[in-house]
Amino acid sequence: MRIRDGIAEADKALVRVDAIVGRAADAGWPGRLEGARVDVMRLDQAEAQKSRLRKVTEGGVEVAISLDRGAQLHDGDILAWDEARAAAIVARVDLNEVLVIDLSGLLNRPPEMSIATCVKLGHALGNQHWPAVVKGTRVYVPLSVARAVMASVLKTHAFEGVTYEFVPGACVVPHLTAHEARRLFGAAEGHRHLPEPESAGELP
């Protein structure tokens, strides 16, 4: 790869990426990038789940990504770095918000009531065809429709002992496995059924 006027170029007009160089927030990188010429490759939440992808950066450079199977791209991933010219290609991922449903209020209720509430909640989410991931006492649901619509569904059912909030997707990703992230953010675009087998901690 060579870099001209702050824009990375491959000898054959294509930059190939088979491994992530680093993360913009990792130790050492903020200082390097501060004075560097950075070309951004912007991805939506579905594209970020792909281990193989070809896309053009904001600087007009075509990048072909071929990572290990199951790998995913994160906001701030450094795809290419030219030390001599202090220039980089960095991924920027635009993630939707996530509806986080907190079930911890059910822990002090009679088991029968808690079970009934969880079943009703699962039924309500299933009726909306919303993909969801359960981790501990929290249920993560991607923002697949307007926030007001999702809030209205929960308000209508008024589940006792259940609270919820909308959280930026970037704040949720660190708590998810690669498969869980694909389920939330990959499925949010058009409600696609993913090929991976479902685990016991997920709602259909």
C-alpha positions in Angstrom: 0.0 0.0 0.0 1.2 3.5 -0.7 -0.3 6.8 0.5 -0.6 10.0 -1.6 -2.1 13.3 -0.3 -3.4 11.5 2.8 -5.3 8.9 0.8 -4.1 5.3 0.9 -3.7 3.6 -2.5 -2.8 0.0 -3.3 -0.5 -0.7 -6.2 -3.5 -2.1 -8.1 -5.9 0.5 -6.7 -7.1 -1.9 -4.0 -6.2 -2.2 -0.3 -6.5 -5.7 1.0 -7.1 -6.2 4.8 -6.7 -9.7 6.3 -6.2 -8.5 9.9 -7.0 -5.5 12.1 -3.9 -3.4 12.8 -5.2 -2.0 16.1 -7.9 0.0 17.7 -8.0 3.8 17.7 -8.6 3.8 21.5 -5.9 1.3 22.3 -2.7 2.5 24.1 -0.3 4.2 21.8 -2.8 4.8 18.9 -4.5 8.1 20.0 -1.1 9.8 19.8 -0.2 8.4 16.4 -3.6 9.2 14.9 -3.7 12.7 16.3 -1.3 14.1 13.8 -2.0 11.5 11.1 -3.9 11.7 7.9 -6.9 9.5 8.5 -9.2 8.1 5.8 -12.5 6.8 7.1 -14.4 3.7 5.9 -17.9 4.2 7.2 -20.0 1.0 7.9 -23.6 0.5 8.9 -24.4 -2.1 11.6 -25.1 -4.9 9.2 -21.9 -4.4 7.2 -19.9 -4.4 10.5 -20.9 -8.0 11.1 -19.3 -9.3 7.9 -15.9 -10.8 7.9 -15.6 -10.4 4.1 -16.5 -7.0 2.6 -15.5 -4.7 -0.2 -16.2 -1.0 0.2 -14.8 2.4 -0.8 -13.6 4.8 1.9 -14.6 8.4 2.2 -11.3 9.2 0.5 -12.2 7.1 -2.5 -10.0 4.1 -1.8 -11.4 0.6 -2.4 -10.8 -1.7 0.5 -11.2 -5.5 0.4 -11.6 -7.0 3.8 -11.1 -10.7 4.4 -11.0 -11.6 8.1 -11.2 -14.9 9.9 -14.6 -16.4 9.8 -16.8 -15.1 12.6 -14.8 -11.9 13.1 -16.5 -8.6 13.0 -15.5 -5.0 12.6 -15.7 -2.4 15.4 -15.8 1.3 15.5 -12.3 2.6 15.6 -10.6 -0.5 14.0 -7.5 0.5 12.1 -7.5 -1.3 8.8 -4.3 0.0 7.4 -1.4 2.1 8.8 1.6 3.6 6.9 4.2 4.5 9.5 6.5 6.4 7.2 3.7 8.7 6.0 1.7 8.7 9.2 -1.5 7.8 7.4 -4.3 5.4 8.3 -7.6 3.9 7.2 -10.0 3.6 10.1 -13.4 2.0 10.3 -16.3 4.0 11.7 -19.4 1.9 12.5 -22.8 3.6 12.8 -24.8 1.4 15.2 -28.5 1.9 16.1 -29.7 2.2 19.6 -30.6 -0.9 21.6 -33.6 -1.4 23.8 -32.4 -2.8 27.1 -35.0 -4.5 29.2 -34.1 -4.9 32.9 -35.7 -7.9 34.6 -33.8 -7.6 37.9 -37.0 -6.2 39.5 -38.5 -9.7 39.2 -35.9 -11.3 41.4 -37.7 -10.4 44.7 -41.1 -11.5 43.4 -42.6 -15.0 43.8 -41.1 -17.4 41.2 -44.5 -18.1 39.7 -45.1 -14.4 39.0 -41.6 -13.9 37.6 -41.9 -16.8 35.3 -45.3 -15.7 34.0 -44.0 -12.1 33.4 -41.0 -13.5 31.4 -43.2 -15.7 29.3 -45.6 -12.8 28.6 -42.6 -10.5 27.7 -41.2 -13.2 25.3 -44.6 -13.5 23.7 -44.9 -9.8 23.2 -41.4 -9.5 21.6 -42.1 -12.6 19.5 -45.3 -11.0 18.2 -43.3 -8.1 17.0 -40.7 -10.4 15.4 -37.9 -8.5 17.3 -34.6 -10.4 17.6 -33.4 -10.4 21.2 -30.5 -11.6 23.3 -30.8 -12.4 27.0 -27.7 -11.9 29.2 -28.2 -12.3 33.0 -31.2 -10.2 34.0 -31.2 -8.1 30.8 -32.8 -8.5 27.4 -31.2 -6.6 24.5 -33.4 -5.7 21.5 -32.1 -3.8 18.5 -34.0 -0.7 17.4 -35.6 -2.1 14.3 -38.6 0.3 14.3 -39.1 3.8 15.7 -38.2 4.2 19.3 -41.7 5.5 20.1 -43.3 2.3 18.6 -41.1 0.0 20.7 -41.7 2.0 23.9 -45.5 1.9 23.2 -45.4 -1.9 23.0 -43.9 -2.1 26.4 -46.1 0.5 27.9 -49.2 -1.2 26.6 -48.3 -4.5 28.3 -47.1 -2.7 31.5 -45.1 -5.6 32.8 -44.8 -5.2 36.6 -41.2 -5.3 37.9 -39.8 -4.7 34.4 -38.0 -1.5 33.4 -36.3 -0.5 30.1 -34.2 2.2 28.5 -32.7 2.9 25.1 -28.9 2.8 25.0 -26.4 3.6 22.2 -25.4 0.4 20.3 -21.7 1.2 20.9 -22.2 0.9 24.6 -23.8 -2.5 24.3 -21.3 -4.2 21.9 -18.5 -4.7 24.5 -20.9 -6.9 26.5 -21.8 -9.2 23.6 -20.1 -12.1 21.9 -19.6 -12.0 18.2 -22.6 -14.2 17.6 -24.8 -12.1 19.9 -23.7 -8.9 18.1 -24.5 -10.4 14.7 -27.9 -11.4 16.0 -28.7 -7.9 17.3 -27.1 -5.6 14.7 -27.1 -7.9 11.7 -30.7 -8.9 12.1 -31.9 -5.3 12.7 -31.5 -4.5 9.0 -34.7 -6.0 7.5 -35.2 -8.7 10.2 -33.0 -11.4 8.6 -32.9 -14.9 10.0 -29.2 -15.7 10.6 -27.8 -19.2 9.8 -26.0 -19.7 13.2 -27.7 -22.1 15.6 -29.5 -20.4 18.4 -28.3 -20.6 21.9 -30.4 -21.2 25.0 -30.1 -17.5 26.0 -31.9 -16.1 23.0 -35.4 -15.4 22.1 -36.6 -16.2 18.6 
